[in-house]
Amino acid sequence: MLEGLSRRIAKGIKRADPEGPGSLEVLAYAIGIKLNWYTGLMLTVLFGWILGDMINALLAFFSFVVLRKFSGGFHFRSLTLCAVFSAALFASIPLIDLSHNGTLLLTAMSALVVLWVAPNKSKDLNPSELDPYLKWISIAIVLINFILQSPIVALSFTAQAVLLLPWKGGEQR
């Protein structure tokens, strides 16, 4: 659904400006990424509101997104499935009762996975000056939760750490 919408938008842009920068495919991809992000955010708000804890659902969303930005990870083949699954996950995280020790344990486990695997980036992404530091930025982000001691952030980081693991068909380093 989001792929089709992004392609239709890209075609409309190309019709309006055929000489504009980027191919139709590149434009559709970039639009799809933005649509996925905004759809995930809107669905997280909606699901969080329905489940009664929109603020913590948004905390789960943003903590996940910040870590994912630097650590990479597995992608669903469908942007729509990604947005719906992610929003359901972020809205469900506040429903999980996690003890203080559980929070510390999940944070430590996430830090170990990040240390072991991150960054798990697709090789077709644009190189950046930050590339040599992505692992250390990712670890620093996770370690911040030893100060915050937030169960929501610990669960969110754990979900992202799982997506770093080398899944069959997922991105490989």
C-alpha positions in Angstrom: 0.0 0.0 0.0 2.7 2.5 1.0 4.9 1.4 -1.9 2.1 2.0 -4.3 1.3 5.4 -2.9 5.0 6.4 -3.0 5.2 5.3 -6.6 2.1 7.3 -7.6 3.4 10.4 -5.8 6.8 10.0 -7.5 5.1 9.6 -10.9 3.2 12.8 -10.3 6.3 14.7 -9.4 8.1 13.3 -12.5 5.2 14.4 -14.7 5.3 17.9 -13.2 9.2 18.0 -13.5 10.5 15.4 -15.9 14.0 16.8 -15.7 14.0 17.0 -11.9 16.8 15.3 -9.9 16.7 11.5 -9.4 15.1 8.7 -11.2 11.5 7.6 -10.6 12.8 4.6 -8.6 15.0 6.7 -6.4 12.2 9.3 -5.8 9.7 6.5 -5.0 12.1 5.0 -2.6 12.8 8.3 -0.8 9.1 9.1 -0.6 8.3 5.5 0.6 10.8 5.9 3.5 9.1 9.2 4.6 5.6 7.8 4.2 6.7 4.8 6.3 8.1 7.0 9.1 5.0 9.3 9.3 2.6 6.4 9.0 4.4 4.5 11.8 4.3 7.7 13.9 0.6 8.3 13.3 -0.3 4.7 13.9 1.8 4.7 17.1 -0.2 7.7 18.3 -3.5 6.0 17.4 -2.7 2.6 18.9 -1.1 4.3 22.0 -4.3 6.3 22.4 -6.5 3.2 22.0 -4.4 1.2 24.5 -4.3 4.2 26.9 -0.7 5.2 27.0 0.1 7.3 24.0 3.1 9.1 25.7 5.0 5.9 26.5 4.1 4.5 23.1 5.8 7.6 21.6 8.8 7.2 24.0 9.1 3.6 22.6 8.8 4.9 19.1 11.4 7.6 19.4 13.9 5.6 21.4 13.7 2.8 18.8 14.1 5.3 15.9 17.1 7.0 17.5 19.0 3.7 18.1 18.0 2.4 14.7 19.3 5.5 12.9 22.8 4.6 14.0 22.7 0.8 14.4 20.7 -0.3 11.3 19.0 -3.6 11.2 16.5 -6.0 9.6 13.8 -4.5 7.3 10.4 -5.9 6.4 9.9 -6.3 2.7 6.7 -4.3 2.9 6.7 -0.7 4.2 3.0 -1.1 5.2 3.7 -4.2 7.2 6.7 -2.4 8.8 4.6 0.6 9.8 1.7 -1.4 11.2 3.9 -4.0 13.0 6.1 -1.3 14.5 3.2 0.8 15.7 1.6 -2.2 17.3 4.9 -3.0 19.0 5.5 0.5 20.3 1.9 0.8 21.6 2.2 -2.6 23.3 5.6 -2.0 25.0 4.0 0.2 27.8 1.7 -2.7 28.7 4.7 -4.9 29.7 5.5 -4.7 33.4 9.3 -4.8 33.8 11.1 -4.7 37.1 14.1 -2.6 37.8 16.4 -5.6 37.5 14.6 -6.6 34.3 15.3 -3.1 32.9 18.9 -3.3 33.8 19.2 -6.8 32.4 17.6 -5.9 29.1 19.7 -2.8 28.8 22.9 -4.8 29.3 21.8 -7.5 26.8 20.9 -4.8 24.2 24.3 -3.2 24.8 26.1 -6.6 24.2 24.1 -7.2 21.0 24.9 -3.7 19.8 28.6 -4.2 20.6 28.6 -7.5 18.8 26.6 -6.7 15.6 26.1 -3.0 15.1 26.1 -1.3 12.7 24.1 -3.6 10.5 23.7 -1.5 7.5 22.8 -2.2 3.9 25.8 -1.8 1.7 23.8 0.3 -0.8 23.3 3.1 1.7 25.3 6.3 1.2 28.6 6.3 3.1 28.9 8.9 5.8 31.7 10.5 7.8 30.0 8.9 10.9 30.4 5.3 9.6 33.5 4.5 11.7 31.7 5.7 14.8 28.3 4.1 14.3 29.0 1.2 16.7 30.2 3.5 19.5 27.3 6.0 19.0 24.8 3.0 19.1 26.4 1.7 22.3 26.4 5.1 23.9 22.7 5.5 23.1 21.9 2.1 24.8 24.1 2.9 27.8 22.2 6.1 28.5 19.4 3.8 29.7 21.6 2.8 32.7 21.1 6.5 33.7 17.5 6.8 32.7 16.5 3.3 33.9 13.4 3.4 31.8 11.6 0.0 31.2 10.0 1.5 28.1 13.4 2.4 26.6 14.9 -1.0 27.7 12.1 -2.9 25.9 12.4 -0.6 22.8 16.2 -1.1 22.7 15.8 -4.8 23.1 13.4 -4.9 20.1 15.9 -3.0 18.0 18.7 -5.3 19.2 16.8 -8.3 18.0 16.5 -6.7 14.6 20.3 -6.4 14.5 20.8 -10.1 14.7 21.7 -11.8 11.4 18.3 -13.1 10.2 17.9 -15.2 7.1 17.0 -12.8 4.3 17.8 -9.7 6.4 20.6 -7.3 5.9 24.1 -8.5 6.5 27.2 -6.6 7.3 
